Amino acid sequence: MTVVLVIALLLALLVIGLPVALSMAISGSLGLYMFGGMTVLAGILKTTPLSTANSYEIVTIPMFILMAEFVIISGVAQDLFRAASIWVGRLRGGLAMATAVAGAGFGAISGSSTAAAATLASTSIPAMIDEGYDPKLASGVVAISGTLAMLIPPSVALILYGIIADVSVGQLLVAGVIPGLLVTVTIMATVAVLVRIDPSAAPTGTSYTFREKVASLSRVGPMLVLFMAVTGTIYTGIATPTEASGIGAFGAMLLALRERKLNLGAAWGCLRRAAQTTCMILFVILGAHIFGYFFTLTRVTNDLTQWIGGLGMSPMAVMAVILLIYIFLGAFMDQIAILILTVPVILPLVLTLGFDPVWFGVIVVVTAEVGMVTPPLGMNVFVVARYTRRPLGEIFRGTFPHVLAHLVVIALLTIFPALVLWLPSTMN
Amino acid sequence: MAISRSLARLETVLAALASISMAAIMMIIVVDVAMRYILSSPLGWSYDLIGLYLMVAMFFLILPDTLHHHGHVAIDLFRSALPRRVRHLGLTIGYAAGTLVMALIGIEAWGRFHSAFAAQDRIAALVPWLTWPAYLIVTIGTAVLTLRLIYRAVGHGLSIFSQHDLVEMPPLPETSKPAKGAAL
């Protein structure tokens, strides 16, 4: 009865629009009070807040967010799109494919999906519209390409999963590389299919000489260095993810300085925004910890695991149900909230079924990508709509083919876990 | 609102301290890595300084500023579906309950600060840092957050009986996230 009451309270608070973190802290606190009285509640509120923040490992989150902030103000991310369009822009739909490549490149130096969508929206959509692209195709490919930042390291979503699930953050980040490339190729292939079905949706572009193509890479160099400084050092074992994140943020700051975009005001803006975003994530973690203690004490997770285990379904069937739930939740809830609310409950079940926690983390993030572009709460679609002033419905329709293609990728990654697990298995 | 503006000034000061903490974390990590791999002489105190003080400062000192700027993620799907007064009533109850929880956290942190300060407790590490500054930071952050929550609870409560919103409302869904550098 207490569990039902607490969950109902949580849902009610979420529905009225109270911050997710506060909703979880309030409902969890009420549950703890009902379960063990003031002694239990006070004991948990005494230790949990400080232990949420005073961890060295969690430093990875603010540092990668800060890195994204510096990369954005440096303006070098725009050069990624220009370079990619010089290489593949000649093909029909080439600029849309270049958007996917630029999305992957931006993802390699930033862990922020909405930031990637915003940057791509401000650069590639005007270019595509000028070339005569169908706005639906153009905005759809930008919204979906932005999600690559969630998967390609450094990914804040994967780090968050690693912290919640107590899984190696380094392995998770490296595990995101091949699925990230697979998703990039899938987006490009989807564009190719779309323009084949409707050639009027995208014209062919300008062709460039090999010399011009090589020259375009000169602006991409600093970003490759940054990527190697982060993912390269994690993969080779030279640096821990925490060290790599600090180096990455510092490298991005130097990049912004080199581009003469970093003054005191800009630095203050970057630091404050990064601190606010980090605070938002940590506050949700704090709320989830309080709520999680209630769940642990009432043995809800154990009961759920035993119940599903007793159904007699095959592990793959259970996984299919879990992924459907994630796709459904992704359409309604913020990805951070989904990770924090569901992973502590679902992961024990996933481990019981014999699945790998690193593989599951990547799968959950790929599934969350779908939620970023599906109605009604597709955050990347909102960002693209805001930057381009195009109707939400048009962009949601533009992302629909990519959603279908994403489902195929999820199926592939589920059937062939080695696509996720091979690269981390070769780590030092 | 004068009260909100006064609180905002205090929140901005704390946000500046949180931002300085973030910059310090970055610089300490870089120096530590450079010392470790170039001079084979890492800073022995960096982990504890970052974990015990700087991360705590960065999180707790910017908590109220983030709430003030609607930076904490919330589900606004049902925003337009709920009648205005019902929403204000719900938020009044929610923020009032949040006030209780955060005040309780602040009181507990104050208690820990008090005992750690009296005993001059230190961590068991190469550099035995004092523990009370961390508890003090938690107390300050949650105290200012509690004030902001009280302001929100009262503002939403009064808005129920008014034709106008007497407290800052979150921006529209399309603009509810920062344009740059959102988390995911």
Chai-1 contact restraints between the chains, C-beta under 6 A:
chainA,res_idxA,chainB,res_idxB,connection_type,confidence,min_distance_angstrom,max_distance_angstrom,comment,restraint_id
A,L13,B,G94,contact,1.0,0.0,6.0,A-B,restraint_1
A,L14,B,I75,contact,1.0,0.0,6.0,A-B,restraint_2
A,V15,B,F78,contact,1.0,0.0,6.0,A-B,restraint_3
A,I16,B,R87,contact,1.0,0.0,6.0,A-B,restraint_4
A,I16,B,G90,contact,1.0,0.0,6.0,A-B,restraint_5
A,I16,B,L91,contact,1.0,0.0,6.0,A-B,restraint_6
A,G17,B,A74,contact,1.0,0.0,6.0,A-B,restraint_7
A,G17,B,D76,contact,1.0,0.0,6.0,A-B,restraint_8
A,G17,B,R79,contact,1.0,0.0,6.0,A-B,restraint_9
A,L18,B,G94,contact,1.0,0.0,6.0,A-B,restraint_10
A,P19,B,H72,contact,1.0,0.0,6.0,A-B,restraint_11
A,P19,B,A74,contact,1.0,0.0,6.0,A-B,restraint_12
A,V20,B,V73,contact,1.0,0.0,6.0,A-B,restraint_13
A,A21,B,H72,contact,1.0,0.0,6.0,A-B,restraint_14
A,L22,B,G98,contact,1.0,0.0,6.0,A-B,restraint_15
A,A25,B,V101,contact,1.0,0.0,6.0,A-B,restraint_16
A,I26,B,A97,contact,1.0,0.0,6.0,A-B,restraint_17
A,I26,B,G98,contact,1.0,0.0,6.0,A-B,restraint_18
A,I26,B,V101,contact,1.0,0.0,6.0,A-B,restraint_19
A,S29,B,V101,contact,1.0,0.0,6.0,A-B,restraint_20
A,L45,B,L104,contact,1.0,0.0,6.0,A-B,restraint_21
A,L45,B,I105,contact,1.0,0.0,6.0,A-B,restraint_22
A,L45,B,E108,contact,1.0,0.0,6.0,A-B,restraint_23
A,K46,B,E108,contact,1.0,0.0,6.0,A-B,restraint_24
A,P49,B,I105,contact,1.0,0.0,6.0,A-B,restraint_25
A,P49,B,V138,contact,1.0,0.0,6.0,A-B,restraint_26
A,L50,B,V138,contact,1.0,0.0,6.0,A-B,restraint_27
A,A53,B,M55,contact,1.0,0.0,6.0,A-B,restraint_28
A,A53,B,V56,contact,1.0,0.0,6.0,A-B,restraint_29
A,A53,B,F59,contact,1.0,0.0,6.0,A-B,restraint_30
A,N54,B,G51,contact,1.0,0.0,6.0,A-B,restraint_31
A,N54,B,L52,contact,1.0,0.0,6.0,A-B,restraint_32
A,N54,B,M55,contact,1.0,0.0,6.0,A-B,restraint_33
A,N54,B,V56,contact,1.0,0.0,6.0,A-B,restraint_34
A,Y56,B,Y47,contact,1.0,0.0,6.0,A-B,restraint_35
A,Y56,B,G51,contact,1.0,0.0,6.0,A-B,restraint_36
A,P62,B,M22,contact,1.0,0.0,6.0,A-B,restraint_37
A,A68,B,G181,contact,1.0,0.0,6.0,A-B,restraint_38
A,E69,B,G181,contact,1.0,0.0,6.0,A-B,restraint_39
A,I72,B,K180,contact,1.0,0.0,6.0,A-B,restraint_40
A,S112,B,G181,contact,1.0,0.0,6.0,A-B,restraint_41
A,S112,B,A182,contact,1.0,0.0,6.0,A-B,restraint_42
A,S113,B,L184,contact,1.0,0.0,6.0,A-B,restraint_43
A,T114,B,K177,contact,1.0,0.0,6.0,A-B,restraint_44
A,T114,B,A182,contact,1.0,0.0,6.0,A-B,restraint_45
A,A115,B,K180,contact,1.0,0.0,6.0,A-B,restraint_46
A,A115,B,G181,contact,1.0,0.0,6.0,A-B,restraint_47
A,A118,B,A179,contact,1.0,0.0,6.0,A-B,restraint_48
A,M150,B,L184,contact,1.0,0.0,6.0,A-B,restraint_49
A,V156,B,A183,contact,1.0,0.0,6.0,A-B,restraint_50
A,V156,B,L184,contact,1.0,0.0,6.0,A-B,restraint_51
A,A157,B,L184,contact,1.0,0.0,6.0,A-B,restraint_52
A,E243,B,V33,contact,1.0,0.0,6.0,A-B,restraint_53
A,G246,B,M26,contact,1.0,0.0,6.0,A-B,restraint_54
A,G246,B,I29,contact,1.0,0.0,6.0,A-B,restraint_55
A,G246,B,V30,contact,1.0,0.0,6.0,A-B,restraint_56
A,A249,B,M26,contact,1.0,0.0,6.0,A-B,restraint_57
A,F250,B,M26,contact,1.0,0.0,6.0,A-B,restraint_58
A,F250,B,V30,contact,1.0,0.0,6.0,A-B,restraint_59
A,L271,B,S19,contact,1.0,0.0,6.0,A-B,restraint_60
A,L271,B,M22,contact,1.0,0.0,6.0,A-B,restraint_61
A,L271,B,A23,contact,1.0,0.0,6.0,A-B,restraint_62
A,R272,B,A15,contact,1.0,0.0,6.0,A-B,restraint_63
A,R272,B,S19,contact,1.0,0.0,6.0,A-B,restraint_64
A,R273,B,P178,contact,1.0,0.0,6.0,A-B,restraint_65
A,R273,B,G181,contact,1.0,0.0,6.0,A-B,restraint_66
A,A275,B,A18,contact,1.0,0.0,6.0,A-B,restraint_67
A,A275,B,S19,contact,1.0,0.0,6.0,A-B,restraint_68
A,A275,B,M22,contact,1.0,0.0,6.0,A-B,restraint_69
A,A275,B,M58,contact,1.0,0.0,6.0,A-B,restraint_70
A,A275,B,I62,contact,1.0,0.0,6.0,A-B,restraint_71
A,Q276,B,T66,contact,1.0,0.0,6.0,A-B,restraint_72
A,Q276,B,G71,contact,1.0,0.0,6.0,A-B,restraint_73
A,T277,B,G181,contact,1.0,0.0,6.0,A-B,restraint_74
A,T277,B,A183,contact,1.0,0.0,6.0,A-B,restraint_75
A,C279,B,F59,contact,1.0,0.0,6.0,A-B,restraint_76
A,C279,B,I62,contact,1.0,0.0,6.0,A-B,restraint_77
A,C279,B,L63,contact,1.0,0.0,6.0,A-B,restraint_78
A,C279,B,T66,contact,1.0,0.0,6.0,A-B,restraint_79
A,M280,B,T66,contact,1.0,0.0,6.0,A-B,restraint_80
A,M280,B,G71,contact,1.0,0.0,6.0,A-B,restraint_81
A,M280,B,H72,contact,1.0,0.0,6.0,A-B,restraint_82
A,M280,B,V73,contact,1.0,0.0,6.0,A-B,restraint_83
A,I281,B,A183,contact,1.0,0.0,6.0,A-B,restraint_84
A,L282,B,F59,contact,1.0,0.0,6.0,A-B,restraint_85
A,F283,B,H72,contact,1.0,0.0,6.0,A-B,restraint_86
A,D334,B,V73,contact,1.0,0.0,6.0,A-B,restraint_87
A,Q335,B,L184,contact,1.0,0.0,6.0,A-B,restraint_88
A,I336,B,A183,contact,1.0,0.0,6.0,A-B,restraint_89
A,F382,B,E174,contact,1.0,0.0,6.0,A-B,restraint_90
A,R386,B,E174,contact,1.0,0.0,6.0,A-B,restraint_91
